[in-house]
Amino acid sequence: AEEIKPAVSVVIVNLNRRDLLARCLDSLWRQTFSNHEVVVVDNGSSDGSVQFLQTLREPRLRIVSLPINKGFAGGCNVGISRAEGRYIATLNNDAEAEPRWLEELLAGIESEASVGMCASKILFHGDRKRIDKVGHLIYPDGLNHGRGSGEPDHGQFERCEEVLFPDAAAALYRREMLDVIGLFDELFFAYGDDADLGLRGRLAGWTCLYIPTAVVYHVHSATAGEFSPLKAFLIERNRIWVAVKTFPLSLLVASPFFTALRFAYHAYGSLFMVGSSGQYAAGCSRSQLALMILKAYWSGLKFFPEMWESRRKIRRFARLTDRDFTALIRRHRITLRALTLGT
């Protein structure tokens, strides 16, 4: 008898992007690996997304319609809790997967029992020779950054190798891992929630593989706008939470120093309009940005007790020593220049 392959559940969270959904879903019906279901969680769309989904005659599709917007993390969690697959794939609604995407991710996650997550090769949809992300790097204050982000793709990321954690825009997770470490943290709402989940997985002893043959094309920031004060707020606040929840104490204590250094570089960037800080500064006034950052700290500290409680829970399933985890962060850290000035 032919061995039954493990089933995969692909979870897609949608909010008012009916225009993108068809392309995203079509790419999933064309997968070479077909033993999968697709769970679309709609976050209270008002653009007819749900009605459109209901017209699809596809037995592998399951629709979960939420009355309110629960954010990416909340939507994903609802999808995962309804999903039946042994593996959980997450895919952004503004992404399109190559036909072999699932097959390649599966081969990666099944290559070794210690692999808990797999990262895709995510390219820009409009510029298919440019890298969006190939896994993630981290800065020692908890801020994460896409590995290879913005680089032209000329074969420098063709090796199957260990990365820190995947970008949830296109990732595969082992359900046994999620059963231990829990799901996405819904307080995050958006940004950094995949960093938090990924680092919890690493702390619990699982590894993450980057699969260069699992290719996805991503329309960047289609849902949240490219550079916005809200995005700056969420990214900054959530990286504080990532550090508080997962970092060893020594690294956590040192993190404000790294943040101060980063802001010095950011200030330089916005002054001379270079790098991501320059793009933010062009998109909104400096005072707006500064206010958002202050708000981020206030919000970050306001939930400090919740995060500390999470930290205590996370410590219970931690398999990595503080020294090992610090070494892991160091091995996958991004330089300040690359982070703030994009060089």
Contacts in CASP RR format, 6 or more apart in sequence:
PFRMAT RR
TARGET T0000
AUTHOR 0000-0000-0000
METHOD contacts of the structure
MODEL  1
AEEIKPAVSVVIVNLNRRDLLARCLDSLWRQTFSNHEVVVVDNGSSDGSV
QFLQTLREPRLRIVSLPINKGFAGGCNVGISRAEGRYIATLNNDAEAEPR
WLEELLAGIESEASVGMCASKILFHGDRKRIDKVGHLIYPDGLNHGRGSG
EPDHGQFERCEEVLFPDAAAALYRREMLDVIGLFDELFFAYGDDADLGLR
GRLAGWTCLYIPTAVVYHVHSATAGEFSPLKAFLIERNRIWVAVKTFPLS
LLVASPFFTALRFAYHAYGSLFMVGSSGQYAAGCSRSQLALMILKAYWSG
LKFFPEMWESRRKIRRFARLTDRDFTALIRRHRITLRALTLGT
4 35 0 8 1.000
5 33 0 8 1.000
5 35 0 8 1.000
5 106 0 8 1.000
6 35 0 8 1.000
6 85 0 8 1.000
6 86 0 8 1.000
6 87 0 8 1.000
6 106 0 8 1.000
6 110 0 8 1.000
7 35 0 8 1.000
7 36 0 8 1.000
7 37 0 8 1.000
7 84 0 8 1.000
7 85 0 8 1.000
7 86 0 8 1.000
7 87 0 8 1.000
8 33 0 8 1.000
8 35 0 8 1.000
8 36 0 8 1.000
8 37 0 8 1.000
8 85 0 8 1.000
8 86 0 8 1.000
8 87 0 8 1.000
8 88 0 8 1.000
8 89 0 8 1.000
8 102 0 8 1.000
8 106 0 8 1.000
8 172 0 8 1.000
9 36 0 8 1.000
9 37 0 8 1.000
9 38 0 8 1.000
9 39 0 8 1.000
9 79 0 8 1.000
9 80 0 8 1.000
9 83 0 8 1.000
9 84 0 8 1.000
9 85 0 8 1.000
9 87 0 8 1.000
9 88 0 8 1.000
9 89 0 8 1.000
10 28 0 8 1.000
10 36 0 8 1.000
10 37 0 8 1.000
10 38 0 8 1.000
10 39 0 8 1.000
10 89 0 8 1.000
10 90 0 8 1.000
10 91 0 8 1.000
10 102 0 8 1.000
11 39 0 8 1.000
11 41 0 8 1.000
11 76 0 8 1.000
11 79 0 8 1.000
11 80 0 8 1.000
11 83 0 8 1.000
11 88 0 8 1.000
11 89 0 8 1.000
11 90 0 8 1.000
11 91 0 8 1.000
12 21 0 8 1.000
12 24 0 8 1.000
12 25 0 8 1.000
12 38 0 8 1.000
12 39 0 8 1.000
12 40 0 8 1.000
12 41 0 8 1.000
12 90 0 8 1.000
12 91 0 8 1.000
12 92 0 8 1.000
12 93 0 8 1.000
13 40 0 8 1.000
13 41 0 8 1.000
13 43 0 8 1.000
13 71 0 8 1.000
13 72 0 8 1.000
13 74 0 8 1.000
13 75 0 8 1.000
13 76 0 8 1.000
13 92 0 8 1.000
13 93 0 8 1.000
14 21 0 8 1.000
14 40 0 8 1.000
14 41 0 8 1.000
14 42 0 8 1.000
14 43 0 8 1.000
14 45 0 8 1.000
14 49 0 8 1.000
14 93 0 8 1.000
15 42 0 8 1.000
15 43 0 8 1.000
15 44 0 8 1.000
15 45 0 8 1.000
15 49 0 8 1.000
15 69 0 8 1.000
15 71 0 8 1.000
15 93 0 8 1.000
15 223 0 8 1.000
16 45 0 8 1.000
16 46 0 8 1.000
16 47 0 8 1.000
16 49 0 8 1.000
17 45 0 8 1.000
17 47 0 8 1.000
17 49 0 8 1.000
17 93 0 8 1.000
17 94 0 8 1.000
17 222 0 8 1.000
17 223 0 8 1.000
18 45 0 8 1.000
18 47 0 8 1.000
18 48 0 8 1.000
18 49 0 8 1.000
18 52 0 8 1.000
20 93 0 8 1.000
20 94 0 8 1.000
20 219 0 8 1.000
20 222 0 8 1.000
21 40 0 8 1.000
21 49 0 8 1.000
21 52 0 8 1.000
21 53 0 8 1.000
21 93 0 8 1.000
22 52 0 8 1.000
23 96 0 8 1.000
24 91 0 8 1.000
24 92 0 8 1.000
24 93 0 8 1.000
24 94 0 8 1.000
24 95 0 8 1.000
24 96 0 8 1.000
24 97 0 8 1.000
25 38 0 8 1.000
25 40 0 8 1.000
25 56 0 8 1.000
25 58 0 8 1.000
25 61 0 8 1.000
27 96 0 8 1.000
27 97 0 8 1.000
27 98 0 8 1.000
27 99 0 8 1.000
27 101 0 8 1.000
28 36 0 8 1.000
28 38 0 8 1.000
28 91 0 8 1.000
28 97 0 8 1.000
29 58 0 8 1.000
29 60 0 8 1.000
30 99 0 8 1.000
31 97 0 8 1.000
31 99 0 8 1.000
31 100 0 8 1.000
31 101 0 8 1.000
31 102 0 8 1.000
31 103 0 8 1.000
32 99 0 8 1.000
32 100 0 8 1.000
32 102 0 8 1.000
32 103 0 8 1.000
33 100 0 8 1.000
33 102 0 8 1.000
33 103 0 8 1.000
33 106 0 8 1.000
36 60 0 8 1.000
36 85 0 8 1.000
36 89 0 8 1.000
36 102 0 8 1.000
37 60 0 8 1.000
37 61 0 8 1.000
37 62 0 8 1.000
37 83 0 8 1.000
37 84 0 8 1.000
37 85 0 8 1.000
38 58 0 8 1.000
38 60 0 8 1.000
38 61 0 8 1.000
38 62 0 8 1.000
39 62 0 8 1.000
39 64 0 8 1.000
39 79 0 8 1.000
39 82 0 8 1.000
39 83 0 8 1.000
40 53 0 8 1.000
40 61 0 8 1.000
40 62 0 8 1.000
40 63 0 8 1.000
40 64 0 8 1.000
41 64 0 8 1.000
41 66 0 8 1.000
41 75 0 8 1.000
41 76 0 8 1.000
41 78 0 8 1.000
41 79 0 8 1.000
42 49 0 8 1.000
42 50 0 8 1.000
42 53 0 8 1.000
42 63 0 8 1.000
42 64 0 8 1.000
42 65 0 8 1.000
42 66 0 8 1.000
43 66 0 8 1.000
43 68 0 8 1.000
43 69 0 8 1.000
43 70 0 8 1.000
43 71 0 8 1.000
43 75 0 8 1.000
44 50 0 8 1.000
44 65 0 8 1.000
44 66 0 8 1.000
44 67 0 8 1.000
44 68 0 8 1.000
44 69 0 8 1.000
50 63 0 8 1.000
50 65 0 8 1.000
53 61 0 8 1.000
53 63 0 8 1.000
54 63 0 8 1.000
62 82 0 8 1.000
64 78 0 8 1.000
64 79 0 8 1.000
64 82 0 8 1.000
66 75 0 8 1.000
66 78 0 8 1.000
70 77 0 8 1.000
70 78 0 8 1.000
70 186 0 8 1.000
71 186 0 8 1.000
71 189 0 8 1.000
71 190 0 8 1.000
72 168 0 8 1.000
72 184 0 8 1.000
72 189 0 8 1.000
72 190 0 8 1.000
72 193 0 8 1.000
73 183 0 8 1.000
73 184 0 8 1.000
73 185 0 8 1.000
73 186 0 8 1.000
73 187 0 8 1.000
73 188 0 8 1.000
73 189 0 8 1.000
73 190 0 8 1.000
73 193 0 8 1.000
74 184 0 8 1.000
74 186 0 8 1.000
76 90 0 8 1.000
76 168 0 8 1.000
76 183 0 8 1.000
76 184 0 8 1.000
76 193 0 8 1.000
77 183 0 8 1.000
77 184 0 8 1.000
77 186 0 8 1.000
80 88 0 8 1.000
80 178 0 8 1.000
80 183 0 8 1.000
81 183 0 8 1.000
85 175 0 8 1.000
86 174 0 8 1.000
86 175 0 8 1.000
87 106 0 8 1.000
87 109 0 8 1.000
87 172 0 8 1.000
87 173 0 8 1.000
87 174 0 8 1.000
87 175 0 8 1.000
88 172 0 8 1.000
88 173 0 8 1.000
88 175 0 8 1.000
88 178 0 8 1.000
89 102 0 8 1.000
89 105 0 8 1.000
89 170 0 8 1.000
89 171 0 8 1.000
89 172 0 8 1.000
89 173 0 8 1.000
90 168 0 8 1.000
90 169 0 8 1.000
90 170 0 8 1.000
90 171 0 8 1.000
90 173 0 8 1.000
90 194 0 8 1.000
91 97 0 8 1.000
91 169 0 8 1.000
91 170 0 8 1.000
91 216 0 8 1.000
92 168 0 8 1.000
92 169 0 8 1.000
92 170 0 8 1.000
92 218 0 8 1.000
92 223 0 8 1.000
93 223 0 8 1.000
94 125 0 8 1.000
94 218 0 8 1.000
94 219 0 8 1.000
94 220 0 8 1.000
94 222 0 8 1.000
94 223 0 8 1.000
95 122 0 8 1.000
95 125 0 8 1.000
95 169 0 8 1.000
95 170 0 8 1.000
95 216 0 8 1.000
95 217 0 8 1.000
95 218 0 8 1.000
95 219 0 8 1.000
96 125 0 8 1.000
96 216 0 8 1.000
96 217 0 8 1.000
96 218 0 8 1.000
97 170 0 8 1.000
97 215 0 8 1.000
97 216 0 8 1.000
98 214 0 8 1.000
98 215 0 8 1.000
98 216 0 8 1.000
98 217 0 8 1.000
100 213 0 8 1.000
100 214 0 8 1.000
100 215 0 8 1.000
101 120 0 8 1.000
101 170 0 8 1.000
101 214 0 8 1.000
101 215 0 8 1.000
101 216 0 8 1.000
102 172 0 8 1.000
102 214 0 8 1.000
104 211 0 8 1.000
104 213 0 8 1.000
104 214 0 8 1.000
105 118 0 8 1.000
105 120 0 8 1.000
105 172 0 8 1.000
105 211 0 8 1.000
105 214 0 8 1.000
106 172 0 8 1.000
107 211 0 8 1.000
108 115 0 8 1.000
108 118 0 8 1.000
108 160 0 8 1.000
108 209 0 8 1.000
108 211 0 8 1.000
109 115 0 8 1.000
109 116 0 8 1.000
109 117 0 8 1.000
109 118 0 8 1.000
109 172 0 8 1.000
109 174 0 8 1.000
109 209 0 8 1.000
111 209 0 8 1.000
112 207 0 8 1.000
114 205 0 8 1.000
114 206 0 8 1.000
114 207 0 8 1.000
115 174 0 8 1.000
115 206 0 8 1.000
115 207 0 8 1.000
115 208 0 8 1.000
115 209 0 8 1.000
116 173 0 8 1.000
116 174 0 8 1.000
116 177 0 8 1.000
116 201 0 8 1.000
116 206 0 8 1.000
116 207 0 8 1.000
116 208 0 8 1.000
117 165 0 8 1.000
117 166 0 8 1.000
117 171 0 8 1.000
117 172 0 8 1.000
117 173 0 8 1.000
117 174 0 8 1.000
117 177 0 8 1.000
117 198 0 8 1.000
117 201 0 8 1.000
117 206 0 8 1.000
117 207 0 8 1.000
117 208 0 8 1.000
117 209 0 8 1.000
118 166 0 8 1.000
118 171 0 8 1.000
118 172 0 8 1.000
118 208 0 8 1.000
118 209 0 8 1.000
118 210 0 8 1.000
118 211 0 8 1.000
118 214 0 8 1.000
119 133 0 8 1.000
119 134 0 8 1.000
119 135 0 8 1.000
119 136 0 8 1.000
119 163 0 8 1.000
119 165 0 8 1.000
119 166 0 8 1.000
119 167 0 8 1.000
119 170 0 8 1.000
119 171 0 8 1.000
119 208 0 8 1.000
119 209 0 8 1.000
119 210 0 8 1.000
119 211 0 8 1.000
120 166 0 8 1.000
120 167 0 8 1.000
120 169 0 8 1.000
120 170 0 8 1.000
120 171 0 8 1.000
120 211 0 8 1.000
120 214 0 8 1.000
120 215 0 8 1.000
120 216 0 8 1.000
121 131 0 8 1.000
121 134 0 8 1.000
121 157 0 8 1.000
121 210 0 8 1.000
121 211 0 8 1.000
121 212 0 8 1.000
121 213 0 8 1.000
121 214 0 8 1.000
121 215 0 8 1.000
121 216 0 8 1.000
122 131 0 8 1.000
122 132 0 8 1.000
122 133 0 8 1.000
122 134 0 8 1.000
122 167 0 8 1.000
122 169 0 8 1.000
122 170 0 8 1.000
122 216 0 8 1.000
122 217 0 8 1.000
122 218 0 8 1.000
123 129 0 8 1.000
123 130 0 8 1.000
123 131 0 8 1.000
123 132 0 8 1.000
123 153 0 8 1.000
123 215 0 8 1.000
123 216 0 8 1.000
123 217 0 8 1.000
123 218 0 8 1.000
124 130 0 8 1.000
124 131 0 8 1.000
124 132 0 8 1.000
124 150 0 8 1.000
124 217 0 8 1.000
124 218 0 8 1.000
124 220 0 8 1.000
125 217 0 8 1.000
125 218 0 8 1.000
125 219 0 8 1.000
125 220 0 8 1.000
126 217 0 8 1.000
126 219 0 8 1.000
128 217 0 8 1.000
129 152 0 8 1.000
129 153 0 8 1.000
130 150 0 8 1.000
130 151 0 8 1.000
130 152 0 8 1.000
130 153 0 8 1.000
131 148 0 8 1.000
131 149 0 8 1.000
131 150 0 8 1.000
131 151 0 8 1.000
131 152 0 8 1.000
131 153 0 8 1.000
131 157 0 8 1.000
132 146 0 8 1.000
132 149 0 8 1.000
132 150 0 8 1.000
132 169 0 8 1.000
132 218 0 8 1.000
132 220 0 8 1.000
133 146 0 8 1.000
133 147 0 8 1.000
133 148 0 8 1.000
133 149 0 8 1.000
133 167 0 8 1.000
133 169 0 8 1.000
134 146 0 8 1.000
134 147 0 8 1.000
134 148 0 8 1.000
134 157 0 8 1.000
134 163 0 8 1.000
134 210 0 8 1.000
134 212 0 8 1.000
135 146 0 8 1.000
135 147 0 8 1.000
135 163 0 8 1.000
135 164 0 8 1.000
135 165 0 8 1.000
135 166 0 8 1.000
135 167 0 8 1.000
135 208 0 8 1.000
135 210 0 8 1.000
136 144 0 8 1.000
136 145 0 8 1.000
136 146 0 8 1.000
136 147 0 8 1.000
136 163 0 8 1.000
136 164 0 8 1.000
136 165 0 8 1.000
136 166 0 8 1.000
136 167 0 8 1.000
136 194 0 8 1.000
136 195 0 8 1.000
136 332 0 8 1.000
137 144 0 8 1.000
137 145 0 8 1.000
137 146 0 8 1.000
137 147 0 8 1.000
137 164 0 8 1.000
137 332 0 8 1.000
137 333 0 8 1.000
137 334 0 8 1.000
138 144 0 8 1.000
138 145 0 8 1.000
138 164 0 8 1.000
138 195 0 8 1.000
138 199 0 8 1.000
138 329 0 8 1.000
138 332 0 8 1.000
138 333 0 8 1.000
138 334 0 8 1.000
139 145 0 8 1.000
139 258 0 8 1.000
139 262 0 8 1.000
139 333 0 8 1.000
139 334 0 8 1.000
139 336 0 8 1.000
139 339 0 8 1.000
140 251 0 8 1.000
140 254 0 8 1.000
140 255 0 8 1.000
140 258 0 8 1.000
140 329 0 8 1.000
140 333 0 8 1.000
141 239 0 8 1.000
141 243 0 8 1.000
141 255 0 8 1.000
141 256 0 8 1.000
141 258 0 8 1.000
141 259 0 8 1.000
141 262 0 8 1.000
142 195 0 8 1.000
142 239 0 8 1.000
142 240 0 8 1.000
142 242 0 8 1.000
142 243 0 8 1.000
142 247 0 8 1.000
142 255 0 8 1.000
143 235 0 8 1.000
143 236 0 8 1.000
143 239 0 8 1.000
143 262 0 8 1.000
143 339 0 8 1.000
144 164 0 8 1.000
144 165 0 8 1.000
144 192 0 8 1.000
144 195 0 8 1.000
144 239 0 8 1.000
144 242 0 8 1.000
145 334 0 8 1.000
145 338 0 8 1.000
145 339 0 8 1.000
146 167 0 8 1.000
147 157 0 8 1.000
147 163 0 8 1.000
147 210 0 8 1.000
148 157 0 8 1.000
157 210 0 8 1.000
157 212 0 8 1.000
158 212 0 8 1.000
159 212 0 8 1.000
160 209 0 8 1.000
160 210 0 8 1.000
160 211 0 8 1.000
160 212 0 8 1.000
160 213 0 8 1.000
161 209 0 8 1.000
161 210 0 8 1.000
162 207 0 8 1.000
162 208 0 8 1.000
162 209 0 8 1.000
162 210 0 8 1.000
163 208 0 8 1.000
163 209 0 8 1.000
163 210 0 8 1.000
163 332 0 8 1.000
164 198 0 8 1.000
164 199 0 8 1.000
164 202 0 8 1.000
164 208 0 8 1.000
164 328 0 8 1.000
164 329 0 8 1.000
164 332 0 8 1.000
165 194 0 8 1.000
165 195 0 8 1.000
165 197 0 8 1.000
165 198 0 8 1.000
165 199 0 8 1.000
165 201 0 8 1.000
165 202 0 8 1.000
165 208 0 8 1.000
166 172 0 8 1.000
166 194 0 8 1.000
166 198 0 8 1.000
166 208 0 8 1.000
166 210 0 8 1.000
167 194 0 8 1.000
168 184 0 8 1.000
168 193 0 8 1.000
168 194 0 8 1.000
168 197 0 8 1.000
169 216 0 8 1.000
169 218 0 8 1.000
170 214 0 8 1.000
170 216 0 8 1.000
170 218 0 8 1.000
171 194 0 8 1.000
173 197 0 8 1.000
174 206 0 8 1.000
177 201 0 8 1.000
177 204 0 8 1.000
177 206 0 8 1.000
180 204 0 8 1.000
180 317 0 8 1.000
181 197 0 8 1.000
181 200 0 8 1.000
181 201 0 8 1.000
181 203 0 8 1.000
181 204 0 8 1.000
181 314 0 8 1.000
181 317 0 8 1.000
182 197 0 8 1.000
182 200 0 8 1.000
183 197 0 8 1.000
184 193 0 8 1.000
184 194 0 8 1.000
184 196 0 8 1.000
184 197 0 8 1.000
185 193 0 8 1.000
185 196 0 8 1.000
185 197 0 8 1.000
185 241 0 8 1.000
185 245 0 8 1.000
185 310 0 8 1.000
187 241 0 8 1.000
187 303 0 8 1.000
187 306 0 8 1.000
188 196 0 8 1.000
188 234 0 8 1.000
188 238 0 8 1.000
188 241 0 8 1.000
189 234 0 8 1.000
190 224 0 8 1.000
190 234 0 8 1.000
191 231 0 8 1.000
191 234 0 8 1.000
191 235 0 8 1.000
191 238 0 8 1.000
192 235 0 8 1.000
192 238 0 8 1.000
192 239 0 8 1.000
192 242 0 8 1.000
193 238 0 8 1.000
195 238 0 8 1.000
195 239 0 8 1.000
195 242 0 8 1.000
196 238 0 8 1.000
196 241 0 8 1.000
196 242 0 8 1.000
196 245 0 8 1.000
196 246 0 8 1.000
198 208 0 8 1.000
199 242 0 8 1.000
199 245 0 8 1.000
199 246 0 8 1.000
200 245 0 8 1.000
200 246 0 8 1.000
200 314 0 8 1.000
202 208 0 8 1.000
202 320 0 8 1.000
202 325 0 8 1.000
202 328 0 8 1.000
203 246 0 8 1.000
203 314 0 8 1.000
203 317 0 8 1.000
203 318 0 8 1.000
203 319 0 8 1.000
203 320 0 8 1.000
203 325 0 8 1.000
204 317 0 8 1.000
204 318 0 8 1.000
204 319 0 8 1.000
204 320 0 8 1.000
205 319 0 8 1.000
205 320 0 8 1.000
220 226 0 8 1.000
221 231 0 8 1.000
224 230 0 8 1.000
224 231 0 8 1.000
225 231 0 8 1.000
226 279 0 8 1.000
227 276 0 8 1.000
227 279 0 8 1.000
227 280 0 8 1.000
227 282 0 8 1.000
227 283 0 8 1.000
227 284 0 8 1.000
228 283 0 8 1.000
228 284 0 8 1.000
229 284 0 8 1.000
229 288 0 8 1.000
229 289 0 8 1.000
229 291 0 8 1.000
229 292 0 8 1.000
230 292 0 8 1.000
232 280 0 8 1.000
232 289 0 8 1.000
232 292 0 8 1.000
232 293 0 8 1.000
232 296 0 8 1.000
233 292 0 8 1.000
233 293 0 8 1.000
233 295 0 8 1.000
233 296 0 8 1.000
233 299 0 8 1.000
234 296 0 8 1.000
236 292 0 8 1.000
236 293 0 8 1.000
236 296 0 8 1.000
236 297 0 8 1.000
237 295 0 8 1.000
237 296 0 8 1.000
237 297 0 8 1.000
237 299 0 8 1.000
237 300 0 8 1.000
240 296 0 8 1.000
240 297 0 8 1.000
240 300 0 8 1.000
240 301 0 8 1.000
241 300 0 8 1.000
241 303 0 8 1.000
241 307 0 8 1.000
243 251 0 8 1.000
243 252 0 8 1.000
243 255 0 8 1.000
244 252 0 8 1.000
244 304 0 8 1.000
244 307 0 8 1.000
244 308 0 8 1.000
244 311 0 8 1.000
245 307 0 8 1.000
245 310 0 8 1.000
245 311 0 8 1.000
245 314 0 8 1.000
246 311 0 8 1.000
246 314 0 8 1.000
246 325 0 8 1.000
247 255 0 8 1.000
247 325 0 8 1.000
247 329 0 8 1.000
248 322 0 8 1.000
248 323 0 8 1.000
248 325 0 8 1.000
248 326 0 8 1.000
249 322 0 8 1.000
250 322 0 8 1.000
250 326 0 8 1.000
251 326 0 8 1.000
251 329 0 8 1.000
261 336 0 8 1.000
262 336 0 8 1.000
262 339 0 8 1.000
262 340 0 8 1.000
265 277 0 8 1.000
265 336 0 8 1.000
265 337 0 8 1.000
265 339 0 8 1.000
265 340 0 8 1.000
265 341 0 8 1.000
266 277 0 8 1.000
266 340 0 8 1.000
267 277 0 8 1.000
268 277 0 8 1.000
268 340 0 8 1.000
268 341 0 8 1.000
269 275 0 8 1.000
269 277 0 8 1.000
269 278 0 8 1.000
269 281 0 8 1.000
269 340 0 8 1.000
269 341 0 8 1.000
270 277 0 8 1.000
270 278 0 8 1.000
270 280 0 8 1.000
270 281 0 8 1.000
270 286 0 8 1.000
270 289 0 8 1.000
272 278 0 8 1.000
273 281 0 8 1.000
273 282 0 8 1.000
274 341 0 8 1.000
274 342 0 8 1.000
275 340 0 8 1.000
275 341 0 8 1.000
275 342 0 8 1.000
276 339 0 8 1.000
276 340 0 8 1.000
276 342 0 8 1.000
277 340 0 8 1.000
277 341 0 8 1.000
280 289 0 8 1.000
281 289 0 8 1.000
300 307 0 8 1.000
318 325 0 8 1.000
320 328 0 8 1.000
337 343 0 8 1.000
END
